[in-house]
Amino acid sequence: MSRRSDHRRAAVFALYQAAVTGRELDEVLDRDASLFTRALAHAAEDRGEELDAHIARHARGWTLERIAPLEHAIMRVALLEMLHPDAAPGDTPIPAEGAIDEAVETAKTFSGADAPGFVNGILAAVHREIGENQVRP
């Protein structure tokens, strides 16, 4: 696993597995997971309440419980990087648009036909709400 997007995807899948199995995050993270993957997954879990508040505010007609666990994990990781670009160690933080694009691509690859639009809609709404200038000093 060498590309950052692969590490992000690994963090998403660990969050997903923890959610559906009820196991601890450290139990479902691959033992060879990178520091970046581990930090990203733990930061998304630790800030889950904050991230979920953004998701819930923009998921019109949907409760958090109705959102599929995989899409929920995808959005948490993307939002974490949008709102807290230094939450996981790495070279350069990903721009918000990059986080949204990666999240949509992950949803296209691993989720149902409606998921990419749903993920994009929520993440884009949060991005508009917070404004790029407010996210990055």
Secondary structure, DSSP 8 states (H G I E B T S, - for coil): --SHHHHHHHHHHHHHHHHHH---HHHHS-TT--HHHHHHHHHHHHTHHHHHHHHHHH-TT--GGGS-HHHHHHHHHHHHHHH-TTSS--SS---HHHHHHHHHHHHHHHS-TTHHHHHHHHHHHHHHHH-HHHH--
